């Protein structure tokens, strides 16, 4: 969640409540993320997030998302 877009801790609490997983919030600065995001990086981040939520809702463990190739 981008800065100022909302309270990220609420999302963390909801994921923890629904899954029972130990969820931790990490806040990265612009420099660590690589500067201002492009439209493509925003879309990719959205797609990654959607896959991760799907994994969590299915109870999957030890999974990660990424770009292959």
PyMOL Python script that loads the backbone (N, CA, C, O; Angstrom):
from pymol import cmd

cmd.read_pdbstr("""\
ATOM      1  N   UNK A   1       0.857  -1.164   0.000  1.00  0.00           N
ATOM      2  CA  UNK A   1       0.000   0.000   0.000  1.00  0.00           C
ATOM      3  C   UNK A   1       0.905   1.229   0.000  1.00  0.00           C
ATOM      4  O   UNK A   1       1.813   1.342   0.824  1.00  0.00           O
ATOM      5  N   UNK A   2       0.656   2.125  -0.907  1.00  0.00           N
ATOM      6  CA  UNK A   2       1.482   3.327  -1.014  1.00  0.00           C
ATOM      7  C   UNK A   2       1.250   4.250   0.175  1.00  0.00           C
ATOM      8  O   UNK A   2       0.211   4.202   0.833  1.00  0.00           O
ATOM      9  N   UNK A   3       2.241   5.085   0.429  1.00  0.00           N
ATOM     10  CA  UNK A   3       2.153   6.035   1.526  1.00  0.00           C
ATOM     11  C   UNK A   3       0.904   6.900   1.385  1.00  0.00           C
ATOM     12  O   UNK A   3       0.603   7.404   0.303  1.00  0.00           O
ATOM     13  N   UNK A   4       0.197   7.060   2.472  1.00  0.00           N
ATOM     14  CA  UNK A   4      -0.972   7.924   2.476  1.00  0.00           C
ATOM     15  C   UNK A   4      -2.233   7.307   1.896  1.00  0.00           C
ATOM     16  O   UNK A   4      -3.290   7.938   1.918  1.00  0.00           O
ATOM     17  N   UNK A   5      -2.143   6.083   1.375  1.00  0.00           N
ATOM     18  CA  UNK A   5      -3.314   5.452   0.751  1.00  0.00           C
ATOM     19  C   UNK A   5      -4.231   4.807   1.782  1.00  0.00           C
ATOM     20  O   UNK A   5      -5.364   4.449   1.458  1.00  0.00           O
ATOM     21  N   UNK A   6      -3.773   4.656   2.994  1.00  0.00           N
ATOM     22  CA  UNK A   6      -4.582   4.026   4.029  1.00  0.00           C
ATOM     23  C   UNK A   6      -3.721   3.504   5.153  1.00  0.00           C
ATOM     24  O   UNK A   6      -2.520   3.769   5.210  1.00  0.00           O
ATOM     25  N   UNK A   7      -4.338   2.764   6.038  1.00  0.00           N
ATOM     26  CA  UNK A   7      -3.643   2.211   7.194  1.00  0.00           C
ATOM     27  C   UNK A   7      -3.257   0.763   6.909  1.00  0.00           C
ATOM     28  O   UNK A   7      -4.096  -0.134   6.993  1.00  0.00           O
ATOM     29  N   UNK A   8      -1.999   0.535   6.575  1.00  0.00           N
ATOM     30  CA  UNK A   8      -1.511  -0.803   6.229  1.00  0.00           C
ATOM     31  C   UNK A   8      -1.684  -1.795   7.369  1.00  0.00           C
ATOM     32  O   UNK A   8      -1.858  -2.990   7.130  1.00  0.00           O
ATOM     33  N   UNK A   9      -1.639  -1.314   8.603  1.00  0.00           N
ATOM     34  CA  UNK A   9      -1.759  -2.230   9.739  1.00  0.00           C
ATOM     35  C   UNK A   9      -3.128  -2.901   9.766  1.00  0.00           C
ATOM     36  O   UNK A   9      -3.257  -4.004  10.296  1.00  0.00           O
ATOM     37  N   UNK A  10      -4.145  -2.263   9.210  1.00  0.00           N
ATOM     38  CA  UNK A  10      -5.475  -2.884   9.151  1.00  0.00           C
ATOM     39  C   UNK A  10      -5.474  -4.096   8.225  1.00  0.00           C
ATOM     40  O   UNK A  10      -6.125  -5.100   8.510  1.00  0.00           O
ATOM     41  N   UNK A  11      -4.746  -4.002   7.122  1.00  0.00           N
ATOM     42  CA  UNK A  11      -4.641  -5.128   6.192  1.00  0.00           C
ATOM     43  C   UNK A  11      -3.898  -6.273   6.861  1.00  0.00           C
ATOM     44  O   UNK A  11      -4.291  -7.433   6.736  1.00  0.00           O
ATOM     45  N   UNK A  12      -2.815  -5.944   7.575  1.00  0.00           N
ATOM     46  CA  UNK A  12      -2.037  -6.961   8.285  1.00  0.00           C
ATOM     47  C   UNK A  12      -2.924  -7.692   9.294  1.00  0.00           C
ATOM     48  O   UNK A  12      -2.905  -8.921   9.364  1.00  0.00           O
ATOM     49  N   UNK A  13      -3.692  -6.946  10.066  1.00  0.00           N
ATOM     50  CA  UNK A  13      -4.574  -7.555  11.068  1.00  0.00           C
ATOM     51  C   UNK A  13      -5.623  -8.453  10.424  1.00  0.00           C
ATOM     52  O   UNK A  13      -5.934  -9.520  10.954  1.00  0.00           O
ATOM     53  N   UNK A  14      -6.167  -8.035   9.293  1.00  0.00           N
ATOM     54  CA  UNK A  14      -7.200  -8.826   8.619  1.00  0.00           C
ATOM     55  C   UNK A  14      -6.626 -10.122   8.044  1.00  0.00           C
ATOM     56  O   UNK A  14      -7.251 -11.177   8.149  1.00  0.00           O
ATOM     57  N   UNK A  15      -5.441 -10.048   7.439  1.00  0.00           N
ATOM     58  CA  UNK A  15      -4.796 -11.259   6.919  1.00  0.00           C
ATOM     59  C   UNK A  15      -4.506 -12.216   8.075  1.00  0.00           C
ATOM     60  O   UNK A  15      -4.739 -13.419   7.962  1.00  0.00           O
ATOM     61  N   UNK A  16      -4.000 -11.681   9.182  1.00  0.00           N
ATOM     62  CA  UNK A  16      -3.707 -12.509  10.360  1.00  0.00           C
ATOM     63  C   UNK A  16      -4.977 -13.158  10.898  1.00  0.00           C
ATOM     64  O   UNK A  16      -4.976 -14.334  11.262  1.00  0.00           O
ATOM     65  N   UNK A  17      -6.064 -12.382  10.946  1.00  0.00           N
ATOM     66  CA  UNK A  17      -7.333 -12.898  11.465  1.00  0.00           C
ATOM     67  C   UNK A  17      -7.886 -14.019  10.577  1.00  0.00           C
ATOM     68  O   UNK A  17      -8.362 -15.039  11.075  1.00  0.00           O
ATOM     69  N   UNK A  18      -7.817 -13.818   9.271  1.00  0.00           N
ATOM     70  CA  UNK A  18      -8.398 -14.797   8.344  1.00  0.00           C
ATOM     71  C   UNK A  18      -7.560 -16.053   8.166  1.00  0.00           C
ATOM     72  O   UNK A  18      -8.099 -17.130   7.912  1.00  0.00           O
ATOM     73  N   UNK A  19      -6.233 -15.917   8.299  1.00  0.00           N
ATOM     74  CA  UNK A  19      -5.359 -17.058   8.014  1.00  0.00           C
ATOM     75  C   UNK A  19      -4.730 -17.680   9.242  1.00  0.00           C
ATOM     76  O   UNK A  19      -4.369 -18.857   9.226  1.00  0.00           O
ATOM     77  N   UNK A  20      -4.592 -16.902  10.312  1.00  0.00           N
ATOM     78  CA  UNK A  20      -3.890 -17.391  11.493  1.00  0.00           C
ATOM     79  C   UNK A  20      -2.377 -17.323  11.346  1.00  0.00           C
ATOM     80  O   UNK A  20      -1.650 -17.739  12.249  1.00  0.00           O
ATOM     81  N   UNK A  21      -1.889 -16.801  10.212  1.00  0.00           N
ATOM     82  CA  UNK A  21      -0.453 -16.694   9.979  1.00  0.00           C
ATOM     83  C   UNK A  21       0.140 -15.543  10.783  1.00  0.00           C
ATOM     84  O   UNK A  21      -0.558 -14.591  11.132  1.00  0.00           O
ATOM     85  N   UNK A  22       1.443 -15.642  11.073  1.00  0.00           N
ATOM     86  CA  UNK A  22       2.169 -14.553  11.696  1.00  0.00           C
ATOM     87  C   UNK A  22       2.528 -13.575  10.586  1.00  0.00           C
ATOM     88  O   UNK A  22       3.417 -13.850   9.779  1.00  0.00           O
ATOM     89  N   UNK A  23       1.848 -12.441  10.539  1.00  0.00           N
ATOM     90  CA  UNK A  23       2.012 -11.474   9.464  1.00  0.00           C
ATOM     91  C   UNK A  23       2.737 -10.252  10.004  1.00  0.00           C
ATOM     92  O   UNK A  23       2.426  -9.772  11.094  1.00  0.00           O
ATOM     93  N   UNK A  24       3.693  -9.754   9.254  1.00  0.00           N
ATOM     94  CA  UNK A  24       4.457  -8.590   9.694  1.00  0.00           C
ATOM     95  C   UNK A  24       4.421  -7.502   8.633  1.00  0.00           C
ATOM     96  O   UNK A  24       4.485  -7.775   7.434  1.00  0.00           O
ATOM     97  N   UNK A  25       4.318  -6.286   9.091  1.00  0.00           N
ATOM     98  CA  UNK A  25       4.279  -5.123   8.214  1.00  0.00           C
ATOM     99  C   UNK A  25       5.694  -4.601   8.010  1.00  0.00           C
ATOM    100  O   UNK A  25       6.434  -4.401   8.973  1.00  0.00           O
ATOM    101  N   UNK A  26       6.066  -4.380   6.754  1.00  0.00           N
ATOM    102  CA  UNK A  26       7.356  -3.796   6.425  1.00  0.00           C
ATOM    103  C   UNK A  26       7.108  -2.537   5.609  1.00  0.00           C
ATOM    104  O   UNK A  26       6.372  -2.565   4.622  1.00  0.00           O
ATOM    105  N   UNK A  27       7.713  -1.451   6.015  1.00  0.00           N
ATOM    106  CA  UNK A  27       7.545  -0.184   5.311  1.00  0.00           C
ATOM    107  C   UNK A  27       8.854   0.155   4.614  1.00  0.00           C
ATOM    108  O   UNK A  27       9.876   0.372   5.264  1.00  0.00           O
ATOM    109  N   UNK A  28       8.816   0.198   3.305  1.00  0.00           N
ATOM    110  CA  UNK A  28      10.002   0.503   2.508  1.00  0.00           C
ATOM    111  C   UNK A  28       9.931   1.938   2.010  1.00  0.00           C
ATOM    112  O   UNK A  28       8.851   2.436   1.691  1.00  0.00           O
ATOM    113  N   UNK A  29      11.063   2.595   1.943  1.00  0.00           N
ATOM    114  CA  UNK A  29      11.119   3.956   1.414  1.00  0.00           C
ATOM    115  C   UNK A  29      11.239   3.943  -0.102  1.00  0.00           C
ATOM    116  O   UNK A  29      11.497   2.899  -0.701  1.00  0.00           O
ATOM    117  N   UNK A  30      11.053   5.100  -0.719  1.00  0.00           N
ATOM    118  CA  UNK A  30      11.162   5.206  -2.181  1.00  0.00           C
ATOM    119  C   UNK A  30      12.528   4.746  -2.686  1.00  0.00           C
ATOM    120  O   UNK A  30      12.612   4.057  -3.702  1.00  0.00           O
ATOM    121  N   UNK A  31      13.583   5.117  -1.992  1.00  0.00           N
ATOM    122  CA  UNK A  31      14.924   4.750  -2.450  1.00  0.00           C
ATOM    123  C   UNK A  31      15.121   3.244  -2.449  1.00  0.00           C
ATOM    124  O   UNK A  31      15.739   2.703  -3.366  1.00  0.00           O
ATOM    125  N   UNK A  32      14.612   2.565  -1.446  1.00  0.00           N
ATOM    126  CA  UNK A  32      14.755   1.112  -1.365  1.00  0.00           C
ATOM    127  C   UNK A  32      13.951   0.437  -2.468  1.00  0.00           C
ATOM    128  O   UNK A  32      14.384  -0.569  -3.029  1.00  0.00           O
ATOM    129  N   UNK A  33      12.793   0.984  -2.777  1.00  0.00           N
ATOM    130  CA  UNK A  33      11.946   0.409  -3.824  1.00  0.00           C
ATOM    131  C   UNK A  33      12.459   0.717  -5.212  1.00  0.00           C
ATOM    132  O   UNK A  33      11.997   0.116  -6.182  1.00  0.00           O
ATOM    133  N   UNK A  34      13.392   1.628  -5.336  1.00  0.00           N
ATOM    134  CA  UNK A  34      13.956   1.914  -6.651  1.00  0.00           C
ATOM    135  C   UNK A  34      13.432   3.185  -7.283  1.00  0.00           C
ATOM    136  O   UNK A  34      13.546   3.353  -8.497  1.00  0.00           O
ATOM    137  N   UNK A  35      12.864   4.080  -6.503  1.00  0.00           N
ATOM    138  CA  UNK A  35      12.398   5.344  -7.054  1.00  0.00           C
ATOM    139  C   UNK A  35      10.932   5.309  -7.425  1.00  0.00           C
ATOM    140  O   UNK A  35      10.189   4.432  -6.984  1.00  0.00           O
ATOM    141  N   UNK A  36      10.524   6.255  -8.228  1.00  0.00           N
ATOM    142  CA  UNK A  36       9.111   6.373  -8.618  1.00  0.00           C
ATOM    143  C   UNK A  36       8.706   5.191  -9.495  1.00  0.00           C
ATOM    144  O   UNK A  36       9.409   4.859 -10.449  1.00  0.00           O
ATOM    145  N   UNK A  37       7.577   4.555  -9.181  1.00  0.00           N
ATOM    146  CA  UNK A  37       7.147   3.394  -9.968  1.00  0.00           C
ATOM    147  C   UNK A  37       6.580   3.795 -11.325  1.00  0.00           C
ATOM    148  O   UNK A  37       5.981   4.859 -11.479  1.00  0.00           O
ATOM    149  N   UNK A  38       6.782   2.928 -12.291  1.00  0.00           N
ATOM    150  CA  UNK A  38       6.179   3.118 -13.611  1.00  0.00           C
ATOM    151  C   UNK A  38       4.793   2.475 -13.599  1.00  0.00           C
ATOM    152  O   UNK A  38       4.445   1.757 -12.662  1.00  0.00           O
ATOM    153  N   UNK A  39       4.018   2.731 -14.626  1.00  0.00           N
ATOM    154  CA  UNK A  39       2.703   2.100 -14.734  1.00  0.00           C
ATOM    155  C   UNK A  39       2.858   0.570 -14.752  1.00  0.00           C
ATOM    156  O   UNK A  39       2.071  -0.143 -14.130  1.00  0.00           O
ATOM    157  N   UNK A  40       3.870   0.077 -15.461  1.00  0.00           N
ATOM    158  CA  UNK A  40       4.103  -1.358 -15.538  1.00  0.00           C
ATOM    159  C   UNK A  40       4.425  -1.954 -14.171  1.00  0.00           C
ATOM    160  O   UNK A  40       3.940  -3.037 -13.843  1.00  0.00           O
ATOM    161  N   UNK A  41       5.238  -1.263 -13.366  1.00  0.00           N
ATOM    162  CA  UNK A  41       5.583  -1.793 -12.046  1.00  0.00           C
ATOM    163  C   UNK A  41       4.374  -1.775 -11.115  1.00  0.00           C
ATOM    164  O   UNK A  41       4.240  -2.651 -10.261  1.00  0.00           O
ATOM    165  N   UNK A  42       3.496  -0.790 -11.271  1.00  0.00           N
ATOM    166  CA  UNK A  42       2.271  -0.750 -10.456  1.00  0.00           C
ATOM    167  C   UNK A  42       1.352  -1.914 -10.806  1.00  0.00           C
ATOM    168  O   UNK A  42       0.773  -2.540  -9.918  1.00  0.00           O
ATOM    169  N   UNK A  43       1.217  -2.201 -12.090  1.00  0.00           N
ATOM    170  CA  UNK A  43       0.371  -3.322 -12.534  1.00  0.00           C
ATOM    171  C   UNK A  43       0.953  -4.637 -12.038  1.00  0.00           C
ATOM    172  O   UNK A  43       0.223  -5.494 -11.541  1.00  0.00           O
ATOM    173  N   UNK A  44       2.261  -4.799 -12.173  1.00  0.00           N
ATOM    174  CA  UNK A  44       2.925  -6.023 -11.715  1.00  0.00           C
ATOM    175  C   UNK A  44       2.736  -6.219 -10.213  1.00  0.00           C
ATOM    176  O   UNK A  44       2.445  -7.329  -9.767  1.00  0.00           O
ATOM    177  N   UNK A  45       2.897  -5.160  -9.434  1.00  0.00           N
ATOM    178  CA  UNK A  45       2.702  -5.249  -7.986  1.00  0.00           C
ATOM    179  C   UNK A  45       1.272  -5.661  -7.656  1.00  0.00           C
ATOM    180  O   UNK A  45       1.047  -6.445  -6.734  1.00  0.00           O
ATOM    181  N   UNK A  46       0.311  -5.137  -8.402  1.00  0.00           N
ATOM    182  CA  UNK A  46      -1.092  -5.494  -8.203  1.00  0.00           C
ATOM    183  C   UNK A  46      -1.317  -6.974  -8.508  1.00  0.00           C
ATOM    184  O   UNK A  46      -2.016  -7.665  -7.767  1.00  0.00           O
ATOM    185  N   UNK A  47      -0.729  -7.451  -9.588  1.00  0.00           N
ATOM    186  CA  UNK A  47      -0.864  -8.866  -9.954  1.00  0.00           C
ATOM    187  C   UNK A  47      -0.214  -9.768  -8.911  1.00  0.00           C
ATOM    188  O   UNK A  47      -0.784 -10.793  -8.537  1.00  0.00           O
ATOM    189  N   UNK A  48       0.971  -9.395  -8.438  1.00  0.00           N
ATOM    190  CA  UNK A  48       1.627 -10.171  -7.387  1.00  0.00           C
ATOM    191  C   UNK A  48       0.728 -10.241  -6.154  1.00  0.00           C
ATOM    192  O   UNK A  48       0.528 -11.313  -5.582  1.00  0.00           O
ATOM    193  N   UNK A  49       0.195  -9.100  -5.754  1.00  0.00           N
ATOM    194  CA  UNK A  49      -0.676  -9.057  -4.580  1.00  0.00           C
ATOM    195  C   UNK A  49      -1.888  -9.958  -4.730  1.00  0.00           C
ATOM    196  O   UNK A  49      -2.276 -10.648  -3.786  1.00  0.00           O
ATOM    197  N   UNK A  50      -2.485  -9.953  -5.907  1.00  0.00           N
ATOM    198  CA  UNK A  50      -3.661 -10.794  -6.149  1.00  0.00           C
ATOM    199  C   UNK A  50      -3.307 -12.283  -6.024  1.00  0.00           C
ATOM    200  O   UNK A  50      -4.065 -13.055  -5.438  1.00  0.00           O
ATOM    201  N   UNK A  51      -2.160 -12.679  -6.573  1.00  0.00           N
ATOM    202  CA  UNK A  51      -1.730 -14.073  -6.448  1.00  0.00           C
ATOM    203  C   UNK A  51      -1.485 -14.449  -4.988  1.00  0.00           C
ATOM    204  O   UNK A  51      -1.882 -15.524  -4.540  1.00  0.00           O
ATOM    205  N   UNK A  52      -0.830 -13.557  -4.256  1.00  0.00           N
ATOM    206  CA  UNK A  52      -0.522 -13.835  -2.851  1.00  0.00           C
ATOM    207  C   UNK A  52      -1.800 -14.001  -2.036  1.00  0.00           C
ATOM    208  O   UNK A  52      -1.905 -14.930  -1.234  1.00  0.00           O
ATOM    209  N   UNK A  53      -2.764 -13.120  -2.230  1.00  0.00           N
ATOM    210  CA  UNK A  53      -4.038 -13.240  -1.511  1.00  0.00           C
ATOM    211  C   UNK A  53      -4.706 -14.559  -1.860  1.00  0.00           C
ATOM    212  O   UNK A  53      -5.249 -15.228  -0.981  1.00  0.00           O
ATOM    213  N   UNK A  54      -4.676 -14.942  -3.135  1.00  0.00           N
ATOM    214  CA  UNK A  54      -5.237 -16.231  -3.531  1.00  0.00           C
ATOM    215  C   UNK A  54      -4.566 -17.392  -2.815  1.00  0.00           C
ATOM    216  O   UNK A  54      -5.245 -18.306  -2.346  1.00  0.00           O
ATOM    217  N   UNK A  55      -3.230 -17.366  -2.725  1.00  0.00           N
ATOM    218  CA  UNK A  55      -2.504 -18.407  -1.992  1.00  0.00           C
ATOM    219  C   UNK A  55      -2.942 -18.448  -0.528  1.00  0.00           C
ATOM    220  O   UNK A  55      -3.206 -19.519   0.019  1.00  0.00           O
ATOM    221  N   UNK A  56      -3.016 -17.277   0.099  1.00  0.00           N
ATOM    222  CA  UNK A  56      -3.391 -17.208   1.513  1.00  0.00           C
ATOM    223  C   UNK A  56      -4.785 -17.758   1.747  1.00  0.00           C
ATOM    224  O   UNK A  56      -5.008 -18.511   2.695  1.00  0.00           O
ATOM    225  N   UNK A  57      -5.717 -17.389   0.896  1.00  0.00           N
ATOM    226  CA  UNK A  57      -7.095 -17.852   1.067  1.00  0.00           C
ATOM    227  C   UNK A  57      -7.234 -19.356   0.862  1.00  0.00           C
ATOM    228  O   UNK A  57      -8.141 -19.977   1.415  1.00  0.00           O
ATOM    229  N   UNK A  58      -6.338 -19.946   0.069  1.00  0.00           N
ATOM    230  CA  UNK A  58      -6.351 -21.397  -0.154  1.00  0.00           C
ATOM    231  C   UNK A  58      -5.577 -22.149   0.929  1.00  0.00           C
ATOM    232  O   UNK A  58      -5.563 -23.379   0.953  1.00  0.00           O
ATOM    233  N   UNK A  59      -4.930 -21.393   1.829  1.00  0.00           N
ATOM    234  CA  UNK A  59      -4.158 -22.030   2.890  1.00  0.00           C
ATOM    235  C   UNK A  59      -2.791 -22.511   2.448  1.00  0.00           C
ATOM    236  O   UNK A  59      -2.145 -23.285   3.154  1.00  0.00           O
ATOM    237  N   UNK A  60      -2.340 -22.055   1.275  1.00  0.00           N
ATOM    238  CA  UNK A  60      -1.041 -22.487   0.752  1.00  0.00           C
ATOM    239  C   UNK A  60       0.085 -21.923   1.612  1.00  0.00           C
ATOM    240  O   UNK A  60      -0.010 -20.815   2.140  1.00  0.00           O
ATOM    241  N   UNK A  61       1.137 -22.699   1.741  1.00  0.00           N
ATOM    242  CA  UNK A  61       2.310 -22.281   2.501  1.00  0.00           C
ATOM    243  C   UNK A  61       3.551 -22.455   1.643  1.00  0.00           C
ATOM    244  O   UNK A  61       3.555 -23.204   0.666  1.00  0.00           O
ATOM    245  N   UNK A  62       4.595 -21.753   2.027  1.00  0.00           N
ATOM    246  CA  UNK A  62       5.895 -21.853   1.348  1.00  0.00           C
ATOM    247  C   UNK A  62       5.765 -21.591  -0.157  1.00  0.00           C
ATOM    248  O   UNK A  62       6.253 -22.369  -0.977  1.00  0.00           O
ATOM    249  N   UNK A  63       5.115 -20.509  -0.498  1.00  0.00           N
ATOM    250  CA  UNK A  63       4.947 -20.110  -1.886  1.00  0.00           C
ATOM    251  C   UNK A  63       5.517 -18.704  -2.073  1.00  0.00           C
ATOM    252  O   UNK A  63       5.652 -17.946  -1.112  1.00  0.00           O
ATOM    253  N   UNK A  64       5.842 -18.373  -3.294  1.00  0.00           N
ATOM    254  CA  UNK A  64       6.241 -17.007  -3.593  1.00  0.00           C
ATOM    255  C   UNK A  64       5.807 -16.692  -5.012  1.00  0.00           C
ATOM    256  O   UNK A  64       5.568 -17.594  -5.816  1.00  0.00           O
ATOM    257  N   UNK A  65       5.709 -15.431  -5.306  1.00  0.00           N
ATOM    258  CA  UNK A  65       5.357 -15.015  -6.660  1.00  0.00           C
ATOM    259  C   UNK A  65       6.539 -14.274  -7.252  1.00  0.00           C
ATOM    260  O   UNK A  65       7.333 -13.676  -6.526  1.00  0.00           O
ATOM    261  N   UNK A  66       6.656 -14.313  -8.567  1.00  0.00           N
ATOM    262  CA  UNK A  66       7.739 -13.633  -9.245  1.00  0.00           C
ATOM    263  C   UNK A  66       7.529 -13.675 -10.739  1.00  0.00           C
ATOM    264  O   UNK A  66       6.502 -14.149 -11.226  1.00  0.00           O
ATOM    265  N   UNK A  67       8.499 -13.180 -11.452  1.00  0.00           N
ATOM    266  CA  UNK A  67       8.463 -13.173 -12.908  1.00  0.00           C
ATOM    267  C   UNK A  67       9.470 -14.213 -13.384  1.00  0.00           C
ATOM    268  O   UNK A  67      10.635 -14.196 -12.987  1.00  0.00           O
ATOM    269  N   UNK A  68       9.004 -15.113 -14.237  1.00  0.00           N
ATOM    270  CA  UNK A  68       9.884 -16.146 -14.781  1.00  0.00           C
ATOM    271  C   UNK A  68      10.226 -15.783 -16.222  1.00  0.00           C
ATOM    272  O   UNK A  68       9.352 -15.434 -17.016  1.00  0.00           O
ATOM    273  N   UNK A  69      11.493 -15.872 -16.537  1.00  0.00           N
ATOM    274  CA  UNK A  69      11.915 -15.557 -17.907  1.00  0.00           C
ATOM    275  C   UNK A  69      12.274 -14.148 -18.009  1.00  0.00           C
ATOM    276  O   UNK A  69      12.656 -13.684 -19.083  1.00  0.00           O
TER     277      UNK A  69
END
""", "prot")
cmd.dss("prot")
cmd.show_as("cartoon", "prot")
cmd.util.cbc("prot")
cmd.orient("prot")
